[in-house]
Amino acid sequence: MAAGPSDTQVGIIGGGPAGASMAAYLAKAGLKCVVFESELFPRPHVGESLVPSSTRVFRDLGFLETMERERFPHKFGAGWTAANSQISYDHDWDGLGETDGHAHADGPNIRFEERQQPGVDQNYTYHVDRGKFDQLLLQHASGLGADVHEGVRVSGVEFNGRAKVNYQMAGKEMCTTCDLVVDASGRRTLLGNQLKLRIRDDVFDQFAIHTWFDDYDRKAWIKKDQHADFIFIHFLPLTNSWIWQIPITDTITSIGVVTQRRNFAKTKASREEFFWETVRSRPEVYAKLKEAKQVRPFSEEGDYSYAMKQVAGDRWLMVGDAGRFVDPIFSTGVSIALNSSRFAHTDVLQAFATGNFSQGAFDNYTSTIRRGTTNWYEFIKVYYRLNVLFTYFITDTRYRLDVLKLLQGDVYEAEEPAVLTKMRAMVAEVENTPKHPWHKLLNDLTANAFKPAF
Ligand SMILES: Cc1cc2nc3c(=O)[nH]c(=O)nc-3n(C[C@H](O)[C@H](O)[C@H](O)COP(=O)(O)OP(=O)(O)OC[C@H]3O[C@@H](n4cnc5c(N)ncnc54)[C@H](O)[C@@H]3O)c2cc1C
């Protein structure tokens, strides 16, 4: 087998946000690293709306200037529209609800500027065309000194002494040896599959179909000027189903339908027909979309939630989706990918300083990223179990900022967020009280249905 790019300190598999930010952090600190990316960039990718905790990474890496120069739409907040005005959410329970005098004037729309975030001095984040964003971030890593190779698919890694990354380049089998391998291969989970660490999440068996539209009237949902360029989530009157509406440019909008896979599996409709049939359950959205022009083919994503038994081992670690994927309802994936590199790179630098590349050398990273993704997962689980709870907490001034903190992506602190503990207790009470007015609103996801095996 021929040797490819000469032996290096860190081999990074995948050049998406996780791999590119990891390469940028390490190259900036003076480490030699090689990125192996199977695609030729720019390539389209799902995951176009960021949360503000991404800003810390952009600042660390000197990438904020690029975000501004390239004029990615500023995302000042998020809005939710209800599926069914027939469902009454006006019960006042435990002091929660719009009728108790604590209701926030903006209702379920949130603006990031409502809560100051340590280390983040702008009141917005971004929506991104992932083709363009991922390419710019990877180029930025290259500019900082990372050795980037596109069109190179890694087939596996051998761990005998130093790690050996095997791949095809120019039609030839090649390899590069390195002290440490970072798996940033996204939902393809290269090491997760190779080492059989992946645990399927049967609860969130969701399915998404998405595309871009030109001239969709997204202003139809805006009650105030400052809601322009929010992400909007339109709930559908189907279990666990919703539509995302994400501004990509002044006129182009990304629209995605998310629903349970079984809804798609049981229909004989094509995916295009299924998309339109599902959107039709929100006639106002349907009417506006029919006036717009679809400018991309439909793409679909399925079977996308999972965990890993381990996210680090001797001479390897996983960042971003390669380590775990939680449901995208709160636009978390890219932020988790970027922040996983932010946390992991300090352990990596320490490993090079001490020469210790064993699993234990990555404990700080492992515990921090697990805390964050577990908090997200718990929040999402409670949300899917009893949607109304989210609406009540976000509209109640006493809890609003605590929920906003989660939505800003600040989920990595040692303590579980108190609001999450309270939400979970409320779900348990509703589950155990058949006469509770919200009991009939419980979805079929059970709060403890999925326990990650770690
Ligand atoms: C339906 C849906 C909606 C979503 N919406 C959002 C959203 O609004 N906001 C958000 O933040 N996130 C969202 N996400 C999540 C987001 O897409 C991911 O979390 C994010 O892309 C993770 O970045 P990553 O770098 O870990 O992986 P990726 O972006 O997938 O990058 C992985 C890279 O690795 C490369 N690769 C894979 N295998 C190999 C190999 N063997 N050799 C070499 N290269 C390889 C791939 O080509 C790819 O470029 C959504 C996800 C889904 C499924």
The ligand as an SDF file (V2000), in Angstrom:
LIG
                    3D

 53 58  0  0  0  0  0  0  0  0999 V2000
  -33.4410   16.6350    8.9190 C   0  0  0  0  0  0  0  0  0  0  0  0
  -32.2780   17.3390    9.5460 C   0  0  0  0  0  0  0  0  0  0  0  0
  -32.3510   18.7120    9.8070 C   0  0  0  0  0  0  0  0  0  0  0  0
  -31.2730   19.3750   10.4140 C   0  0  0  0  0  0  0  0  0  0  0  0
  -31.3840   20.7180   10.6770 N   0  0  0  0  0  0  0  0  0  0  0  0
  -30.3610   21.3330   11.3390 C   0  0  0  0  0  0  0  0  0  0  0  0
  -30.4200   22.7460   11.6100 C   0  0  0  0  0  0  0  0  0  0  0  0
  -31.3520   23.4490   11.2530 O   0  0  0  0  0  0  0  0  0  0  0  0
  -29.3790   23.2930   12.2770 N   0  0  0  0  0  0  0  0  0  0  0  0
  -28.2780   22.5580   12.6750 C   0  0  0  0  0  0  0  0  0  0  0  0
  -27.3680   23.1000   13.3010 O   0  0  0  0  0  0  0  0  0  0  0  0
  -28.1890   21.2440   12.3810 N   0  0  0  0  0  0  0  0  0  0  0  0
  -29.1940   20.6180   11.7350 C   0  0  0  0  0  0  0  0  0  0  0  0
  -29.0730   19.3070   11.4130 N   0  0  0  0  0  0  0  0  0  0  0  0
  -27.8530   18.5930   11.8350 C   0  0  0  0  0  0  0  0  0  0  0  0
  -26.6390   18.9240   10.9840 C   0  0  0  0  0  0  0  0  0  0  0  0
  -26.8860   18.5590    9.6580 O   0  0  0  0  0  0  0  0  0  0  0  0
  -25.4290   18.1390   11.5050 C   0  0  0  0  0  0  0  0  0  0  0  0
  -25.4620   18.0620   12.9130 O   0  0  0  0  0  0  0  0  0  0  0  0
  -24.0900   18.7570   11.0820 C   0  0  0  0  0  0  0  0  0  0  0  0
  -23.9670   18.7650    9.6990 O   0  0  0  0  0  0  0  0  0  0  0  0
  -22.9460   17.9570   11.7280 C   0  0  0  0  0  0  0  0  0  0  0  0
  -21.6850   18.3380   11.2100 O   0  0  0  0  0  0  0  0  0  0  0  0
  -20.5280   17.2310   11.0900 P   0  0  0  0  0  0  0  0  0  0  0  0
  -19.3330   17.9680   10.6410 O   0  0  0  0  0  0  0  0  0  0  0  0
  -20.4760   16.4280   12.3150 O   0  0  0  0  0  0  0  0  0  0  0  0
  -21.0500   16.2410    9.9450 O   0  0  0  0  0  0  0  0  0  0  0  0
  -21.2760   16.5390    8.3900 P   0  0  0  0  0  0  0  0  0  0  0  0
  -21.6740   17.9450    8.2040 O   0  0  0  0  0  0  0  0  0  0  0  0
  -22.1960   15.5040    7.8890 O   0  0  0  0  0  0  0  0  0  0  0  0
  -19.8370   16.3500    7.7460 O   0  0  0  0  0  0  0  0  0  0  0  0
  -19.2540   15.0870    7.6580 C   0  0  0  0  0  0  0  0  0  0  0  0
  -18.3190   15.0610    6.4590 C   0  0  0  0  0  0  0  0  0  0  0  0
  -17.6090   13.8270    6.4700 O   0  0  0  0  0  0  0  0  0  0  0  0
  -17.4740   13.3750    5.1490 C   0  0  0  0  0  0  0  0  0  0  0  0
  -17.2580   11.9280    5.1970 N   0  0  0  0  0  0  0  0  0  0  0  0
  -18.1380   10.9700    5.5900 C   0  0  0  0  0  0  0  0  0  0  0  0
  -17.5840    9.7460    5.5180 N   0  0  0  0  0  0  0  0  0  0  0  0
  -16.3160    9.9490    5.0780 C   0  0  0  0  0  0  0  0  0  0  0  0
  -15.2460    9.0500    4.7870 C   0  0  0  0  0  0  0  0  0  0  0  0
  -15.3660    7.7440    4.9530 N   0  0  0  0  0  0  0  0  0  0  0  0
  -14.0730    9.5700    4.3510 N   0  0  0  0  0  0  0  0  0  0  0  0
  -13.9180   10.9020    4.1800 C   0  0  0  0  0  0  0  0  0  0  0  0
  -14.9200   11.7930    4.4280 N   0  0  0  0  0  0  0  0  0  0  0  0
  -16.0980   11.3180    4.8730 C   0  0  0  0  0  0  0  0  0  0  0  0
  -18.7790   13.7730    4.4880 C   0  0  0  0  0  0  0  0  0  0  0  0
  -18.6470   13.8720    3.0940 O   0  0  0  0  0  0  0  0  0  0  0  0
  -19.0640   15.1120    5.1470 C   0  0  0  0  0  0  0  0  0  0  0  0
  -18.6030   16.2070    4.3770 O   0  0  0  0  0  0  0  0  0  0  0  0
  -30.1190   18.6450   10.7610 C   0  0  0  0  0  0  0  0  0  0  0  0
  -30.0240   17.2780   10.4720 C   0  0  0  0  0  0  0  0  0  0  0  0
  -31.0880   16.6250    9.8730 C   0  0  0  0  0  0  0  0  0  0  0  0
  -30.9700   15.1570    9.5910 C   0  0  0  0  0  0  0  0  0  0  0  0
  1  2  1  0
  2  3  1  0
  2 52  2  0
  3  4  2  0
  4  5  1  0
  4 50  1  0
  5  6  2  0
  6  7  1  0
  6 13  1  0
  7  8  2  0
  7  9  1  0
  9 10  1  0
 10 11  2  0
 10 12  1  0
 12 13  2  0
 13 14  1  0
 14 15  1  0
 14 50  1  0
 15 16  1  0
 16 17  1  0
 16 18  1  0
 18 19  1  0
 18 20  1  0
 20 21  1  0
 20 22  1  0
 22 23  1  0
 23 24  1  0
 24 25  2  0
 24 26  1  0
 24 27  1  0
 27 28  1  0
 28 29  2  0
 28 30  1  0
 28 31  1  0
 31 32  1  0
 32 33  1  0
 33 34  1  0
 33 48  1  0
 34 35  1  0
 35 36  1  0
 35 46  1  0
 36 37  1  0
 36 45  1  0
 37 38  2  0
 38 39  1  0
 39 40  1  0
 39 45  2  0
 40 41  1  0
 40 42  2  0
 42 43  1  0
 43 44  2  0
 44 45  1  0
 46 47  1  0
 46 48  1  0
 48 49  1  0
 50 51  2  0
 51 52  1  0
 52 53  1  0
M  END
$$$$
